[in-house]
């Protein structure tokens, strides 16, 4: 496998949907060393991130990231990635070996009717239908994510500059999808990122975890 060293700089577009999830349904996926951020009694924020990074990126691929909870550690807050799928073997290798992300190969079908379907071995993982935003504005955003490599807890920063637009979307997760038990319903907020530049920095070790997650 051949992949670039971190940071990865990726150009393309993305769809982000945010959801309220029951903490009891996602707790088993989160290392006990991390605090699950509660935004309502028994609820945390989860998310679905779907993206395509074009040929001008360091690697060209599509990506599905499943975030079952926002978590905290010593003042830092970010998303925990429980499932992640891409359609490029080099991205699988780099994601696992650099960031400890549990990347798997999947197939992505981006339709002209503003929908995307992600499948693996003829099994649909999820699908998302969305509309185009009425307006968009240029915005810079930065945030942290958490992962684990062997017994080490990691955190890394992603910086995004993009045209952001609010959209409506409809997410469907079949009952036989590996993350259907997390309880993703319809999002309370959906955003389209167009003309996006994403920079994913190298990870930092922040501690140890008793369970090897990747």
Residue, then its C-alpha position, 0 to 999 in steps of 0.5 A: x500500500x502507498x499513502x502520503x504521510x500526515x497531514x492529509x490535504x483533501x479537496x472536494x465536498x461533503x454532507x454532514x448530518x447531526x443527530x440526537x442519540x441515546x447514550x445507553x445505545x452508544x456507550x459500549x463503543x466508547x472507551x471508558x477513559x473518555x467522557x460522553x458529552x450529554x446535551x440533554x438527559x440521556x442524549x448525546x450528539x452523533x453524526x454522519x459524514x459523507x464526502x468525496x475527495x477529488x483528484x486534486x487531493x493527496x488521495x482520491x476517494x469517497x468516505x463515510x464516517x459514523x460518529x456515535x457520540x461527542x466525547x471529552x478528555x481534559x478539556x478537549x471535546x470532539x467526535x469518537x469515530x466508531x465506523x468508517x468506510x472508504x473506497x480506496x485501499x490506500x486510504x484504508x491502510x493510511x487511516x489504520x496505520x496513522x490515525x488508528x481509524x477502523x477503516x473498511x472498504x465499501x462502495x459509494x454511488x453518488x446519484x444525480x438526484x442528490x442522493x448517495x448510497x453506501x454499500x459493502x458486499x451487496x449490503x446497503x450500509x446507509x443512504x442519504x437524500x438531500x436538497x441543494x442549499x438556497x445559499x452558502x457562505x465561506x467558512x473556516x472550521x476546526x475540530x478534534x476527533x478521537x481514536x485508538x491505535x492498539x492500546x493508545x488513545x489518540x486525538x487529532x485535529x481536522x481543519x476545514x474551509x468550505x462553502x457551507x449551506x444548510x440543507x434538508x436530508x433524509x437518512x436511511x440505515x437498514x436494520x442489517x447495517x453494522x451501525x443500525x443499533x445506534x438509533x440514527x433517526x432523522x437529523x436535527x441539522x444537515x449541512x452541505x460543504x462545497x468547494x471544500x479544503x480539508x486538512x487532517x493533522x497527525x495524531x497525538x497520544x493522550x493516554x492509554x485504553x484497556x481495550x485495543x480498538x484497531 
